Amino acid sequence: MNFLEVVQARRSLRSYLDKPVEREKLEYVLEAARLAPSWKNLQCWRFIVVEDSNGRQALAESMGESNPGRKALMGAPIVIVLCAVPTESEVWEGKDYMMLDAGLAMEHLLLAATEQGLGTCWQGLFTEEKAREALNVPANVRILAMTPLGYAAEERRPRPRKTMAEIVFHEKWGQA
Ligand SMILES: Cc1cc2nc3c(=O)[nH]c(=O)nc-3n(C[C@H](O)[C@H](O)[C@H](O)COP(=O)(O)O)c2cc1C
């Protein structure tokens, strides 16, 4: 797959096969995350790899019952939790670069997983304090997201996206 094909193939997948993920593939996706760009190269991100089913259950329980991600976290063999250390990034003119830095690293991971034939699904709707307790994350570290990682048991059609004309301007704001 070339890069655009990887981007096109990535979907949020919520059903997983009971099939382990090879260690090399796990290391590959983490390496892709490690190489992400960041504000002043401070690399605020940390990843927790959760394979134990009690840990995954506790993370699933940190989500609302209506969140479809709950099922995904229990079904996949691995959950990767994205954490960030706020003191390893900065807020500049009201922009919290920690969120961008960590988000970029996570997206690297999601795309690398797609290229390796693995499914993922960014999970944002969880109660941070419940996840903190489950994983012993210190109070000075934020837990920003998590994703299941595994072989998907579903195929999904691409979700709609805005058109190029809606999101790209030329020379000045609003110019087609
Ligand atoms: C910041 C963020 C938070 C998200 N939170 C959740 C979530 O809590 N539960 C869930 O099932 N999907 C969640 N998603 C997945 C989105 O619903 C999904 O990316 C979007 O519908 C587009 O679909 P696609 O990823 O298949 O292209 C989240 C995605 C992002 C980027």
Ligand as a Chemical Component Dictionary entry (heavy atoms), coordinates in Angstrom:
data_LIG
# 
_chem_comp.id                   LIG 
_chem_comp.type                 NON-POLYMER 
_chem_comp.pdbx_formal_charge   0 
_chem_comp.three_letter_code    LIG 
# 
loop_
_chem_comp_atom.comp_id 
_chem_comp_atom.atom_id 
_chem_comp_atom.alt_atom_id 
_chem_comp_atom.type_symbol 
_chem_comp_atom.charge 
_chem_comp_atom.model_Cartn_x 
_chem_comp_atom.model_Cartn_y 
_chem_comp_atom.model_Cartn_z 
_chem_comp_atom.pdbx_ordinal 
LIG C1  C1  C 0 -10.652 12.629 19.304 1  
LIG C2  C2  C 0 -11.492 11.423 18.895 2  
LIG C3  C3  C 0 -12.303 10.812 19.852 3  
LIG C4  C4  C 0 -13.059 9.679  19.506 4  
LIG N1  N1  N 0 -13.788 9.034  20.482 5  
LIG C5  C5  C 0 -14.469 7.891  20.166 6  
LIG C6  C6  C 0 -15.135 7.158  21.198 7  
LIG O1  O1  O 0 -15.116 7.491  22.381 8  
LIG N2  N2  N 0 -15.797 6.023  20.837 9  
LIG C7  C7  C 0 -15.815 5.577  19.545 10 
LIG O2  O2  O 0 -16.412 4.516  19.301 11 
LIG N3  N3  N 0 -15.182 6.252  18.544 12 
LIG C8  C8  C 0 -14.511 7.393  18.825 13 
LIG N4  N4  N 0 -13.811 8.079  17.841 14 
LIG C9  C9  C 0 -13.844 7.591  16.437 15 
LIG C10 C10 C 0 -14.671 8.527  15.537 16 
LIG O3  O3  O 0 -16.040 8.314  15.787 17 
LIG C11 C11 C 0 -14.320 8.220  14.052 18 
LIG O4  O4  O 0 -12.953 8.526  13.840 19 
LIG C12 C12 C 0 -15.150 9.055  13.080 20 
LIG O5  O5  O 0 -16.516 8.691  13.153 21 
LIG C13 C13 C 0 -14.696 8.860  11.623 22 
LIG O6  O6  O 0 -14.726 7.474  11.267 23 
LIG P1  P1  P 0 -13.420 6.738  10.746 24 
LIG O7  O7  O 0 -12.384 6.806  11.853 25 
LIG O8  O8  O 0 -13.843 5.299  10.477 26 
LIG O9  O9  O 0 -12.944 7.432  9.509  27 
LIG C14 C14 C 0 -13.043 9.187  18.163 28 
LIG C15 C15 C 0 -12.201 9.817  17.226 29 
LIG C16 C16 C 0 -11.416 10.897 17.591 30 
LIG C17 C17 C 0 -10.466 11.492 16.563 31 
# 
loop_
_chem_comp_bond.comp_id 
_chem_comp_bond.atom_id_1 
_chem_comp_bond.atom_id_2 
_chem_comp_bond.value_order 
_chem_comp_bond.pdbx_ordinal 
LIG C1  C2  SING 1  
LIG C2  C3  SING 2  
LIG C2  C16 DOUB 3  
LIG C3  C4  DOUB 4  
LIG C4  N1  SING 5  
LIG C4  C14 SING 6  
LIG N1  C5  DOUB 7  
LIG C5  C6  SING 8  
LIG C5  C8  SING 9  
LIG C6  O1  DOUB 10 
LIG C6  N2  SING 11 
LIG N2  C7  SING 12 
LIG C7  O2  DOUB 13 
LIG C7  N3  SING 14 
LIG N3  C8  DOUB 15 
LIG C8  N4  SING 16 
LIG N4  C9  SING 17 
LIG N4  C14 SING 18 
LIG C9  C10 SING 19 
LIG C10 O3  SING 20 
LIG C10 C11 SING 21 
LIG C11 O4  SING 22 
LIG C11 C12 SING 23 
LIG C12 O5  SING 24 
LIG C12 C13 SING 25 
LIG C13 O6  SING 26 
LIG O6  P1  SING 27 
LIG P1  O7  DOUB 28 
LIG P1  O8  SING 29 
LIG P1  O9  SING 30 
LIG C14 C15 DOUB 31 
LIG C15 C16 SING 32 
LIG C16 C17 SING 33 
# 
